[in-house]
Structures are given as C-alpha cells and as structure tokens.
Amino acid sequence: MTAGGFVRVGVIGAGAMGADHIRTITTSVPAARVTVVHDPYAPGDFGGVRRVGTAQELIQAPDVDAVVIASPDRTHADLALACVAAGRPVLCEKPLAVTAHDARRVVEAELSLGRRLVQVGFMRRYDPGFTDLRRTIELGKIGEVRLIHAVHRNASNVTSTDDASLITGSMVHELDAVPWLAGSELTAVRVESPVRQGFRDPQLATLWTRGGVMAGVEVFVNAGYGYDVRCEAVGTRGTVSLAASSPVSSRIAGIEGRVVRSDFVAHFADAYRAELGHWARAAATGTATGPSAWDGYVAQVAAEAGVASLASGRTEPIDPGERPALYA
C-alpha cells in the first residue's frame, strides 16, 4: 500500500485549503508525503511536487496511494466516487456532496465495495477544544445535556454566498458537530433569518436530537470582525464551553482585549494536523476510520432539511434512514 514507509498522497485542489493541507502534510505528518498535485488554476510548484493535468490522472497515478480532495464543493462527490472505484483511501473536504442524493451515492459505492475508504473533513472532531468538550460530556461531569449553543462566524466568505450554500457549506459543520457532541442523531431542524430580502445572512437554526437535546446554532458568514467559533453544552449539573482561542490579551490605547483571528485555517491548525495524521495512519492500512461517508450523508440530509425550513418557515424532519452495519 505504501512506499518507503509512508503514504504517497495526491492532492486535488491547491487553493487555500488544499495548499494548507500540502504544507501540513509536508511539515507535520511523518506518515505521508505529497507526491502529486492537480489544480489547473493554482500557481506555484509546491516544493517541486509533480503536477498532472486531470484529477483522474492523479487518482490513477502509480505514485499515489491516497488522495486529498480540496477542490470546489460541487466536484466532491464524483471525485470521491472515482477514488472508491480505484481503491484509493480519500480525505474529502466537507461537504461530501452538495446534495444528499450525491452523498448517498458515495455511501452506496462503499457498501458495494464492502469497506470504508472515505473520510470526510469534519475537522472539529479533532480540535483539542471540541474533543475536550465532548469528553467532559461523555464523562457525565455536567449531568444530562439539555442544550447546546453554537456560534459560527466568518469575517467574510467567498464560498457560502446564498441562502442554501450557507447551510450546505458552512452550517454543515454544526450539523455534524451537534449530534457528535450530544451522542444522539438529529431528528428535526428549523432555520430562520432576520434578513428578509437578498442573501439571508445570518441564519439561526434550532435542532432537536433523538435523545432530547435541543441546540441553537447561529451562522453568520459575513460578520466583518473576524473568525469566531463558540460552543457551550448546558447540562443538569453544570455547563462546559470552548475557551477563547487567542493566548494573548493586550492593553493598548486605553483598550483591553484579545485578538480575533480572521483565518479559519489558523484557528483550527491543531485540528487539521491531527485530522491529517489520523487519516494518513488509516490510509497506510488501506482504509478510513474518521468521520465517514455516512456522516457526510447524514449532515447533508440535515442541511437539505434546513434549506427547506428556511423556505417554508416550518420545522422540518431529518430522516437519513437506518445506519448500515459498515458504519456501526
């Protein structure tokens, strides 16, 4: 499966996210090496890494053992399907697909193969803050969880640019993180916005889980001031929340405060390193063990229900069907 004791990685898409994955693998993931890149638009040689003209050429390349997909969202499902067909372990950036139907196609391809090859880039599951928060919940330190409050703000966003893509491309993180934290799948969603005309940003979602947890999720992709992710779980014996991410507080010109980052990649740098390391170790054995294609599909089912709710003004059910044994 590997050569020279490491996984040879091909990266499709070398924009902001793909370029950062290349840097992270090169500097911080000893189990992997980037050997091939495909991106017809990104400049640079990426440290002399070989470039190819098509994604399919990269997937089939003899010096590629596993693939990272960091191309535009609309390309994810077909590229993931091509990787499964070629038997290549793949880390696919979120979302797995822009529709639940296409995400389900990836699930069905893995079910036909009989083994997992796809990990979806829900990197919050690797973030030290989020993992500590979940561990505190699982240990019962705050009693039974009743509520989760989540905030997801960007200074600006060039990919979530309309009502639907704000949910399918940005809120999808929370649609995965909330049930992961609560330990219970989502059953319903209601999405509203104070904006009535044009791009409805911000949006506020109310989520319900099968275990009785309610969650309020604010997503604001053009908040102006910076990148800001917060999360608090409220239980019957206490609460647990993410701490402020900036390690430095300043007092300058009569103002005391902390720097708010504007770059989501820097904010979650530790999470990306852990995510890529976990993925590379599994890929070396010819499989995937992180957030699954099924997780990507379920999040997209929830996202489509959220889009429907924003349009209808009603609470919409979330029903992805029964989880296959492959993903148990």
RAPE-V416468 format. One record per run of one state. SS is the DSSP state (2 for helix, 1 for strand, 0 for the rest). FROM is the first residue (numbers start at 1). TO is the last residue. If there is no record, write none. Layout:
((SS:FROM:TO) (SS:FROM:TO))
//
This chain:
((0:1:2) (1:3:3) (0:4:5) (1:6:12) (0:13:15) (2:16:28) (0:29:31) (1:32:38) (0:39:49) (1:50:51) (0:52:54) (2:55:60) (0:61:65) (1:66:69) (0:70:72) (2:73:86) (0:87:88) (1:89:93) (0:94:99) (2:100:113) (0:114:117) (1:118:121) (0:122:122) (2:123:126) (0:127:127) (2:128:138) (0:139:144) (1:145:153) (0:154:162) (2:163:182) (0:183:185) (1:186:192) (0:193:202) (1:203:209) (0:210:213) (1:214:220) (0:221:227) (1:228:235) (0:236:238) (1:239:241) (0:242:248) (1:249:252) (0:253:254) (1:255:258) (0:259:263) (2:264:267) (0:268:268) (2:269:283) (0:284:292) (2:293:312) (0:313:315) (1:316:317) (0:318:324) (2:325:327) (0:328:328))
//
